[in-house]
Every structure is written in structure tokens, then in C-alpha cells.
Amino acid sequence: MLSDVIGLSEQQFIGFLLAFLRIAAVLSIAPVLGSSSVPVRVRVFLALLLTVAVLPLLRTGHQLERLSLLQMWPLAMKEVAIGLFLGFNAKFIFESFQFAGRLISTQMGLGVANLIDPDNGQPVTPIGNIYSMMAIVFFLTLNGHHMIIAALYKSFEVVPVYSLSLIKDAAKSKMLMMFNQLFVTGIKLAAPTMATLFLIETCMALMARIVPRMNIFFIGLPVRLGVGLLIIIASLPIFYTFFTTTLAGWQQDMSGIVNYF
């Protein structure tokens, strides 16, 4: 009956629904694709389109025949968990640049000023917003969204929709390592600006000791802003190289995580 209406067998239709849950979970949180600026209808349509694209290659297996609703719940929860797991890992690369921008903004005296991040719609610091927009542009230029789709497709090869295997401890450990790398990457990116601003702060402290009557606060704030912006502008050519290296390492980590399922 079902095959006469939509041209799919019962197990193919169940496999379609399970695959849709995994893809929709990834697109709900992945960078750029899961941005709050992308309408929900567009994300749902894209998830349906990707599900239709991978449907001929899905290994549904006979295990999906005549499953009750109660028996489908574990499979559905597993698909959502895998999708969120992949989406969170893809999000780490953007969070590292946000972290670097937050460090620089705080050091420049812009920690209180907040803007809206175009990727997730949350308040961020001005430098973090600049880094986020640059990361979005470079991410799309370097086909980072294709890497997410490739990792998603590979996950269907490693973990079929009918499998009840959960995320292994090795994959969780790899995710924790990527989470630690988030802070390392952010500190590396912010290090030149922070080191320069630290030297400026040291010079200002010496001037305050030498000339006590000088209002060092009104002098130091514009100096920190000016020097910080100059260092950021001077380091923009390095930003692309740094992002390319980070994205390549992230792609290897994503492939490793999928293989750990």
C-alpha cells in the first residue's frame, strides 16, 4: 500500500525518516547551514533534499520491517544523537575564532560592547563579530559546507540507519580533544595582538609611575584601541592561512570521529 502511494517500501520509508532525523539534526546546529539567519523552512527543505539524495544509497536492511512505534524510538534517538554530535564538532572551528575575538576585545577595552553574531544570533564582542564574519566567508570559499555533507554521508556508511550502535568512547575522547584545541587555536590567533597590547599596558604603567599627574586612563584607552586595530589589520593576511590550516585539521578530525562510530 505504501509503495503504491509514494513508491517506497515500508523499510525504505522508515529508513528515509531515520536518515531525515540525522540530517536535520546536523543542519540545526552546523555552522552557516544551521545559522539562525537561515529560515527554518529552508533548512527543512535542504534536509529533505539531502535525504532524497542519499536514499538510493541507504542500507535499510530487513531489521526495519514491521517495527512498532516503541521499537523505533531508540533508532530515532540514535540518529538525532549522531547528527548533533557531528554538528557540534563542526561548530568548534567557529567557536575558536569567537574565543580569540573575545580575548582581543577584552584586552582592548571592548569587552562590554556587544554585537549580534550573524551565525548564531547571540551577542558577541566587536572583534569576535569581525572574526566570525570572516570565518563564514572563508568557510564558504573553502567549501567547508561540502566537508560537512561529506562527513554526514560517510556517517551513513559507517553507521547504517538500522544499526543500534552508540557513539563509542574513542569518539567522545576525540571530541574532548577538539574541544581543548578550541582554546589552543583561539589563544594562538589572539597571541600577537595580546602580546602587543601587554607591552602597551607595561609602557603605560611606567609612564604613570614617572608622571603621576598624567591621566593615564584617558590616554591609554585610545592608544589600546588604535594599536589593537592596527595589529588586527596587519594580521588579516595571516588569518586566511591560519583558517585554512585549522579547517584542514578539522576535516581530518571529523573523518577520524566518523570512523570511531
C-alpha positions in Angstrom: 0.0 0.0 0.0 2.7 2.4 0.9 4.8 1.5 -2.2 1.8 2.3 -4.4 1.4 5.8 -2.9 5.0 7.1 -2.6 6.9 4.4 -4.5 8.8 3.3 -1.4 8.6 0.0 0.5 7.9 0.1 4.3 11.5 -0.4 5.3 12.7 2.2 2.8 10.2 4.8 4.2 11.3 4.1 7.7 14.9 4.4 6.6 14.0 7.7 4.9 12.5 9.1 8.2 15.6 8.0 10.2 18.0 9.5 7.7 16.0 12.7 7.7 16.3 12.9 11.5 20.1 12.6 11.4 20.5 15.2 8.6 18.0 17.6 10.2 19.9 17.4 13.5 23.2 18.3 11.7 21.6 21.2 9.8 20.1 22.5 13.0 23.4 23.2 14.6 26.1 23.1 11.9 27.9 26.4 11.1 26.4 28.5 8.3 23.9 25.9 7.3 22.4 25.9 10.8 22.6 29.7 11.2 19.7 31.5 12.8 19.6 33.8 9.8 18.6 30.8 7.6 14.8 30.3 7.7 13.6 27.1 9.3 11.7 26.2 6.1 14.9 26.4 4.1 16.7 24.1 6.5 13.9 21.6 6.4 13.8 21.7 2.6 17.5 21.2 2.4 17.3 18.3 4.9 14.6 16.7 2.7 16.7 17.3 -0.4 19.8 15.7 1.1 17.7 12.8 2.4 16.3 12.1 -1.1 19.9 12.3 -2.4 21.2 9.7 0.0 18.1 7.5 -0.1 19.3 5.2 -3.0 22.5 4.5 -1.1 21.0 3.8 2.3 21.3 0.3 3.6 18.0 -0.1 5.3 18.2 -3.9 6.0 15.4 -6.2 6.9 15.6 -5.1 10.5 13.3 -2.2 9.7 10.4 -4.3 8.6 7.3 -4.1 10.8 8.9 -2.1 13.5 6.5 -0.8 16.1 6.5 2.8 17.3 8.0 1.8 20.6 10.8 0.0 18.8 11.5 3.0 16.5 12.2 5.3 19.4 15.8 4.0 20.1 16.7 4.3 16.5 15.3 7.8 16.2 17.1 9.0 19.3 20.3 7.4 18.0 20.0 9.3 14.7 19.4 12.6 16.4 22.4 12.0 18.8 24.7 11.3 15.8 23.5 14.3 14.0 24.0 16.6 17.0 27.4 15.1 17.6 28.6 15.9 14.1 27.1 19.4 14.2 28.7 20.3 17.5 32.1 19.2 16.2 31.6 21.3 13.0 30.7 24.3 15.3 34.0 24.1 17.2 36.0 25.7 14.5 33.9 28.9 14.6 33.9 29.0 18.4 37.7 29.1 18.4 37.7 32.3 16.4 34.9 33.7 18.6 37.1 33.0 21.6 40.1 34.7 20.0 38.0 37.8 19.3 36.7 37.8 22.8 40.2 37.8 24.2 41.3 40.6 22.0 38.2 42.7 22.7 38.7 42.4 26.4 42.3 43.4 26.2 41.4 46.4 24.0 38.7 47.6 26.4 35.8 46.5 24.2 34.6 43.7 26.4 31.5 45.5 27.4 30.4 46.4 23.9 28.3 43.6 22.3 27.0 43.0 18.8 24.9 40.2 17.3 26.7 37.3 15.8 25.3 36.6 12.3 25.9 32.9 12.7 24.1 32.0 15.9 22.2 35.3 16.7 23.9 35.6 20.1 25.6 38.8 21.5 29.4 38.8 20.9 32.2 41.3 21.2 33.0 43.5 18.2 36.3 41.8 17.3 34.6 38.4 17.8 31.9 39.5 15.3 34.5 40.6 12.8 36.3 37.2 13.1 33.0 35.3 12.9 32.0 37.1 9.6 35.5 36.5 8.1 35.3 32.8 9.2 31.9 32.5 7.5 33.3 33.9 4.2 36.4 31.7 4.3 34.3 28.7 5.3 32.1 29.0 2.2 35.1 29.9 0.0 36.9 26.8 1.0 33.8 24.6 0.6 33.5 23.8 4.3 29.8 23.1 3.9 30.8 20.4 1.4 33.0 18.9 4.1 30.1 18.7 6.5 27.9 17.0 3.9 30.8 14.6 3.1 31.2 13.7 6.8 27.4 13.2 7.1 27.4 10.9 4.0 30.3 8.9 5.4 28.4 8.5 8.7 25.7 6.6 6.9 28.3 4.2 5.5 29.8 3.6 8.9 26.6 3.6 11.0 23.6 2.5 8.9 20.2 3.7 10.0 19.2 0.2 11.2 22.2 -0.1 13.5 21.8 0.5 17.2 25.5 1.1 17.9 26.0 4.1 20.0 28.9 6.7 20.0 32.0 4.9 21.2 34.2 6.2 24.0 37.0 6.8 21.4 34.8 9.3 19.5 33.9 11.1 22.8 37.6 11.3 23.7 38.4 12.7 20.2 35.6 15.3 20.7 37.1 16.4 24.0 40.5 16.8 22.3 38.9 19.0 19.7 37.2 21.0 22.5 40.6 21.5 24.1 42.0 22.5 20.7 39.4 25.2 20.5 41.1 27.2 23.3 44.6 26.5 21.9 43.6 27.8 18.5 41.9 30.9 19.9 45.0 31.7 22.1 47.3 31.3 19.1 45.2 33.6 16.9 44.9 36.2 19.7 48.6 35.9 20.8 50.2 38.7 18.6 47.6 41.3 19.5 47.5 40.4 23.2 51.3 40.4 23.4 51.5 43.9 21.8 48.7 45.2 24.0 50.5 43.8 27.0 53.6 45.8 26.1 51.5 48.9 25.7 50.0 48.3 29.1 53.5 48.0 30.6 54.6 51.2 28.9 51.5 53.0 30.3 52.3 51.7 33.8 55.8 53.0 33.6 54.5 56.4 32.4 52.1 56.5 35.3 54.9 56.0 37.7 57.1 58.5 36.1 54.5 61.2 35.6 51.9 60.6 38.4 49.8 63.6 37.4 49.2 62.3 33.9 45.6 60.9 33.4 46.8 57.6 32.1 43.2 56.2 31.7 42.1 58.8 29.0 45.5 58.3 27.2 45.7 54.5 27.5 42.2 53.7 26.1 42.6 55.3 22.7 46.1 54.0 22.4 45.0 50.5 23.1 42.2 50.8 20.6 44.4 52.2 17.9 47.3 49.8 18.4 44.9 46.8 18.6 43.2 47.7 15.4 46.5 48.2 13.6 47.7 44.8 14.7 44.4 43.2 13.6 44.6 44.8 10.2 48.2 43.8 9.8 47.4 40.2 10.7 44.5 39.8 8.3 46.6 38.2 5.6 47.7 35.6 8.2 44.1 35.0 9.1 43.3 33.2 5.8 46.4 30.9 6.1 45.5 30.2 9.8 41.9 29.4 8.9 42.9 27.1 6.1 45.2 25.2 8.4 42.6 24.9 11.1 39.9 23.8 8.6 42.2 21.1 7.2 42.9 19.8 10.7 39.2 19.9 11.5 38.4 17.9 8.4 40.9 15.2 9.5 39.4 15.2 13.0 35.9 14.8 11.5 36.9 11.8 9.4 38.5 10.3 12.5 35.4 10.8 14.6 33.2 9.2 12.0 35.5 6.2 11.8 35.2 5.8 15.6 31.4 5.2 15.5 
